[in-house]
Amino acid sequence: MITIFTIPKSFRGNINIIQRNAIKSWTKIYPKCEVILFGDDEGVAEAAREFGILHISNIEKTELGTPLLSSAINLAQKLARNEILLYLNADIILTSDLIPAVQKVKNPNFLISGQRWDVDINEEIDFNEPDWEDKLREKIREKGKLHGPTGMDYFVFPCHLPEILRMPAFVVGRPGWDNWLIYRTRILKIPMIDATKAITIIH
């Protein structure tokens, strides 16, 4: 149903644990999602091989070597086996409420986003434990903090939407593109859905 894609940072130090937790959680979503990792930073290819997911190293970059988000989106449109795309930061853990929430949207054009829960997780999660998600939700209740609405870490949209929006050549990891995306969506009167209460994402 959904193709998930991202542009990870180098798998070093604590970010290695954070990104591994995130990507593993994506592979646990049911029905199973397609996952694509873009970029050629250290450890990205190795992580893709380990998790059995698609890796595309060759995406457009700036003169300074920073990947272009617009390039990843364009490639995801062409490569995705599903009609719905989910772009998110590579440090975001997903939970099982993703698919049911997206399935409720009936409009052919839409953009879904929402606030994240900030929780300190400094160790690799054992996703083989059947109650791993229950434990995470308990941690949210005990120590989690809902991030402000300006922190948008994921966007769900139909595969054809970027062609309607005509997104400029935005650089990944830089401010402004997410605000532009919201603005452009509203200007075109495309439904913008705040799924904070329906989709639990963890940072």
CORDA-V34757 format. One record per run of one state. SS is the DSSP state (A for helix, B for strand, O for the rest). FROM is the first residue (numbers start at 1). LEN is the number of residues. If there is no record, write none. Layout:
[[SS,FROM,LEN] [SS,FROM,LEN]]
This chain:
[[O,1,1] [B,2,6] [O,8,5] [A,13,15] [O,28,6] [B,34,5] [O,39,5] [A,44,8] [O,52,2] [B,54,3] [O,57,4] [B,61,1] [O,62,5] [B,67,2] [A,69,11] [O,80,4] [B,84,5] [O,89,4] [B,93,2] [O,95,2] [A,97,7] [O,104,6] [B,110,4] [O,114,3] [B,117,2] [O,119,13] [A,132,12] [O,144,1] [B,145,2] [O,147,7] [B,154,5] [O,159,2] [A,161,5] [O,166,5] [B,171,1] [O,172,5] [A,177,11] [O,188,3] [B,191,4] [O,195,6] [B,201,2] [O,203,1]]
